[in-house]
Structure formats: structure tokens, C-alpha cells
Amino acid sequence: MNSRPDSLGMQEATLDLPDQIERSVVEARQLDGLPNASAIDQVVVLGMGGSGIAGDIVEAIAGPQMTIPVVVSKGYECPHFVGPRTLVMVASFSGETEETLQAVSMAHDRGAQIFAVTCGGTLARLTGEWSAVLHHVDSTIPMPRCAVGAMSIPLLVALDLIGVINGVDEQIDEAVATLRRRCVSIGEGADVSKTIVTEIGSRIPLIYGGGKLGEVAAARFKNQINENAKSPAFFNSLPEMCHNEMAGWGTADTPKELNIVPIHLRHSYEHQRLASRFDFNETLLSKDGGHVTTVRAQGESPLSQLFDLILIGDQTSLELAAIHGQDPGPIDVLTELKHQLAQ
């Protein structure tokens, strides 16, 4: 791995995920000033990009057991219903995310209760001025996309401390154990990511996940390939794609002819009716010599299986970057965009 271009240490940061999660739990347990469950009617999570995935994880893991709604909002806008009985959780690694800063400022103006997760920047300054709750993230993590544990775990722990979810510690412990096993497999060079990379080659990955958990894993997988390997990739989720996108495979063009490699991300928490939909999709995409690569999550809990799929995707993107001779760290085109917007 040392011969690969990796100026920011992305490989090391990726394999640090289980330790990153453990550190985040310990730090988040020290949070003080969070509201009581009786004081909030809904939860809104704000964030973009590598930080915003934290909100998707919260929705996938905490949402199913919460008796109040959790809404993930990505963009400049703040949902109109936000008010004094809304807990707004803000995730911005740098603390300078333009869209997130505008949205959280609107939330504050409407009297919302704010909890921020960030390394610092403008967001940390604003939360100090607002006397809001702040969780500091380790700023030595090289990029926001390497901080998926540090950004998401404090949100889940906070919801547990507030009392709107429970059983978080057990899920986290099991996730860490699962990720450690995955890291050993990666270190030995025998991980499933090697197989996925071989299947992808120079083609474009199209990643499908089932339900909310699978959708989050597929979106993360796609985004990591975009940023780390500097390559195009696309995703969708079942059952939604069965009502629209699937019709696109009814033409004479097969994925093979279109230079696309379909990938199915599977987990144990899919709705029972999704298995037959995945089977049908595989048959459809395998016509004329095509092939679908299937990845199955390890672990027991929803959090464990989600993070396992995340780590597989992260490692696959790094392997692809190495094959393409890409340094996975710098994202020059996104930096250029931010520079132009600043002008």
C-alpha cells in the first residue's frame, strides 16, 4: 500500500474507523446541555457531503425506533416547521459549509434548539454565541469523508442521552468488533473489496441498496468512488427503482454494452419482499452475459451492517484510486468550485 499515491493518508484514516468510533463514543458521552425528550417534537439533521452522510445514518438507524420524526435536510433551506420544539443537529466537519451555515442560522432565528458536530470554524463560533451544545471533532482527520464515525456517532449518542432512542452502546460495540474483523481482512489483502475492484475494472459502477439502510450504504459507496477514485458512479435503491429505473433495462442495451457494472448491497434488515425484487433485477441485468456483483454485510445489528458496507465501499474506492493512479485525498475540482463561489 505504501507505493500508492496517498498524500493525505486516506488509507490509514479509513482503517482507523473502528478506533475513531470508539473515541467518538467516549467523547460524546460527556455532552452536557442537551434538551429533554419532552422538550422536542421533531429532529432535523443538517449537513452536506461527507459530513451530511451522518444525517442519513441517523435517519436509517435511529429513525425506525423514534416516536418523533427525524428529517434530513441538505441544502441552504431550513424546513419551515422548525421552531422552539425542534432539535436541529448540525454536521459540518470544517464548520464552514456554506449551505449548512445558512440553514442553521435560519433555524436559530426560529428559536430551534441547536446541537453541532464540527472541528471548529464559523459553526463553532456561532454555537458559542448562541450558547448551543457543541461536540468538537478531531481536526487531524484528513478529510470529512474520513470522519464518518466521528460525525455520526455523536448524533446517535446524543439521541440516546436525550432518551428518544435506546440500545446505542450495544450496537456501537458490535459495529466496532465487526469493523475490526473487516480491517484485518483488508490488511491481509483478502477482502471482498479486491473482488469488487476486479469486477469494476474500468467500467462505471451502478450501486443498488435495499431499504433506507441499503440506500445510505449505496449513496456512500457512490460518493466515495467519486471523491477518492475521481471516477463516475451512480446509485439507486429498492424498491423505488422497481417502479422506474428498472424499465430502462428493458431495452436492447445491457449494462455490459453500456460499460456499467451493477452492484447489489445486501443486508439482513431488508423488507422480506425485497429479496424477490433483487433476484428479478439480477436476472434482468445478467442477460446477454452480464453479471451482477453482490456484497453481503457482516455483523448482527443494523449499525454494524451499515458500517460494514460503508467500510467495504471506502476500501473499494481506495483500491480503484490506486489502479487509476489517483491520489484519493485532494479533490481539486470541488476546491475550485468553492474558490469561484467565494469570489
C-alpha angles and dihedrals in degrees: 000000000000093000092060120100104254111145095170100043096248094159093055091046091050094053089047090068098106092048090044090055093049092050091048093053093052092048095044092052087067093062115130133187099038115149124254118256089246090062098060132066099181143007124227122190118202125195146113137224119337090001095043092061085075089070091050090052091051091050092049097045106029100027097074093057100038121102091204124060123264116203126191112210121189119184142039095303129090115211110260094233093063112119144133093310093052122099107213113198112197124200118190118144095198096033087226103087104140098211094044094049091053093047095047091047089056090048091052091050088056092054098254121162108248131211115177132194112195147124091242132271125119093332092058090048093050094048088052091052090047094046087235127155114271132191114195117218124209105269093201090075100109101227138004091249089061090055099066092125096041091051101042105035095062089055092053093044090049091053088050092050090049090052103239093114134023141196094049096134093055092050092047093049091051092046092053091051091049092048092050089056090048091050091052089052091050092048091052091052092237100105126128088246088076090058092046091051091051090051092049097045107152094337130106116260119229107193124200126190132182124239124338095310092051092043092056092048092049093048091049091047090052094046093050092053089050094051104031102034094030088226135128118258135162138202144192138170139237134268091022096060089054088069098051123353094051089066088065090067091059091084127088091262112097125197088253092057090047092051090244127137114202117216125194117205109202131190138171096251098065117124108265091244093060095073093070090046092053089048092051092047091051091051091049094048094044096061118122094019098312123145136209119210111217122202120191122201121236125217134058110253126063091247092050094050093045094051091045090057089045092054091047090053093045092052092045090054091052091049090051091049090054092049091050092045091242125150100230095207111064118066100193098173092053091047089051091051092052090048092052092047090051090056 
